[in-house]
Amino acid sequence: MKEIVLDTETTGLSVENGHRIIEIGCIELEDQILTTNRFHCYLNPQRKVSEEAFKVHGYSDEFLSDKKKFHEIADDFIKFISDTKLVIHNAQFDLSHLNNELKLLGKKPILKDQVIDTLDLAREKFPGSQISLDALCKRFRIDNSKRKLHTALIDCELLSKVYVNLIDQKEPKLNFLEKNNNMEINKSSKISFCKNIIKPSANELKEHQSFLKKSLKKNYF
């Protein structure tokens, strides 16, 4: 199953105050494993970056001045994310900005049912705990030392690891349900796990008992 981990950086917090997107990062997951398929761009927001936002991501007006505008990358972006679940941390923020940009171009919005919000997953799994991306990296022992500032691609890479931990897919769970002779098989998931139960013969048990009597310093028999 394909999923897209997505993150944005903006000129400020609220679209109501005219803030715009300045960076989009997307990384594809295939069955919760990172692929090399990515979408990334910096954008000229056609307005100044707020001082507060600059402290978060470090992108200056000068750096963004020669970058493409959203309408120039919109079709490629839409094609990349179409018909795919989006994994976003605090999706309300990113969706509000993305849908504002799409609305300005008269394009369809991204619907909430296309999105998996890892903030909601973390809130449900760890009620009352800190659930920022940094806090979750610390909880799952994910190295976030490269995250000096917020950048879309680095945040996507970290979020992909957090997401896998949140949905408990780090290791497949074994759930043996159906018995067939000495074979127990799980048919409740896409992957079938089995264990073959081999019982020792009477002669093997006798030899084992003899070995224990000779090997143990104390005789427990």
N, C-alpha and C positions, 0 to 999 in steps of 0.2 A: 504494500500500500504506500502510495506517495503522499508526502506531506511537505509543506513549505514552512520553514522557520523564518519569521519576518520581524524586522525592526526598523524604526525610522528615527531620525534626528530632525529637530525643527528649530525655527527661529525663536520660539517661545511656547508657552503652555497652551494657550487658548486660540482656537480658530475665530472665536467671537471678537478677538482683538486683532484679527488680521494676520495671525502668524501662519507661516508656510513651512513646507517640508524642504529640508536641505540635503538629506541623505536617505537612501533606501537600500537596505540589505536583505537579501533572501538567500537561503541555503536549502537545498532539497534533501529530504530524508526518504530513503526507500526501506520500508520495514524497520523504521527507527535507526537506520544506519546512514551516516552522512555520505552523500555522493559528491562528485565534483561539479555538479550542475548548480550554478549560482547566477544571481542577478544583483548587480551593485552599481549605484551611480550617486554622484554628488549633483546637487541642483542649485541653480541660481534662483533664490526666492523672490527676487525683485523688491526686496525691502531689507532693512537692517536687522542683523541678529541682535537679540536682546542681550544685555550684559549678563543676566542670570543664565541664559542658555549657553553663552560663550564659555562660562565657567564650567559647564557640564561637559561639552564636547570639544571645545577649542577651535571651532571652525569660524574664521574671521570673514568679514564682508569682502576683503581683498581676495582671499582664497576662493570664495564662491563666485566672484564677479564674472569669470570666464566660463563657468560651467553651463551645461544645458538647462533649459527650462522644462518644467514638468510636462508641458504639452508635447515636447520633442521625444520624450521617452514613454509616454503614456501607453501607447499601443503595445510596445514590447513588454512593458510591465504587466499589463492586463493579460497578455498571451501567456506569460510565464506563470501566473498564479491561477489561471482559469481552471475551473473544475477540480481544484485541489484544496484540501483542508489547510488552513493557515494556523500555525502555532505562534502565538504572540503573548508576551508578558505584559499585563495591563492593557488588554486589547482596546478598551474604550478610548484610550489616548490615541493610539495609532490609527484606529478606524476613523475617529473624528477628523483627523488631519487628512488621511487618504481619501475619505469620502468627500471632504471639502474640495480637494484638488480635482477629483473626478466630476463633482457637481459643476465646478467652474467651466469644465469642458463639455458639459451636457452628457456625460457618460453615466452608466448604471453604477450604483453604489455596491460596495462589498457588504454582503448580508452577514448578520451575526451567526447564522447557522453554518457558515463556511469556516468559522473560527473556533479554535480551541484556546481558551485563555488559561495560561499556566498560573496566573495569579489566583484564579478561582480554584484550580486543582490544588495549589499549595494551601490556600485558605481552608479547604475542606480536609486536607490531610494533616495539617499542622495548625489547628485552631488556636488563636492567641499568640502564635509565634511570629517572629519577623519573617517576612516572605518577599523581601526585595531580591533581586537577582543575585547580589553579592551575598546576602544572608543564606540563600539556598545553595550557592556554590560552597560556602563554608560548611553547611550542614552535610552536603554530599561529598565533601573533600575534593572538590573540583578546583583545579589551579586557575585562578583568575588574576594572576600577577601581571598579565599583559594589559589588563583593563585599567590603565592609568586615567583615561578619560572615556566617556561613553562614545563608542563608534559602532555603527550598525553591524558590520560584519563580525567583529569580535564578540559583540553581544549575542549575535545569532549563534555563533559557535558554542558559546557558554550555555545559552538557552537550550540548544539541542541536547546537551548532556544533562542539564537539569530536567528537561522534559522526559527523557528516557528513565531517569530515576523516579520521577513523580508517578509515572504510569507502571512502575514495577516491571519493566522489561529488561532490566540489566541482566537478569538470569531468568530463563523460562521456569515456570513453576511446574513441578511434577504432581500430577493428580491421577493416581491409578484407580480406575473405576471398574472396568470390565474384566472379568476373569475368564480365561480360556485355557484349560488344563493347567500347566505350570506357568503360563504367560499372562501377565496383567497389563492391559493396554488402556490408555486414555484416548477417548474419541471426542472429548469435549472441546479440543482446541485444534487449530490448523496443523500443529505439529504433533505427531504421535510419539509418545515416549513409552518404552517397554522395559521390563526387567525380567530376566529369565531366572526363576528360582530353582536352584540345583540343590537337591537334598542329598546328604551323604548316605552311603550304603551302610549296612550293619557292620561290615568288615572295616570300613573307614572309621566308624565311630569307635570300634574296639581298638584300632591302632592309635587313635587320638588319645584315648584314655590311657593306654600303655605309655605313650610319649609323655603325658603330663605327670604320671607317677614317677617316671625316671628323671624328669627334668626339674621338677619343683623341689626346692630345698626342704619344705615341709610337706608331709604327706596328708593331703586333705581327703583322701579316699578311704 
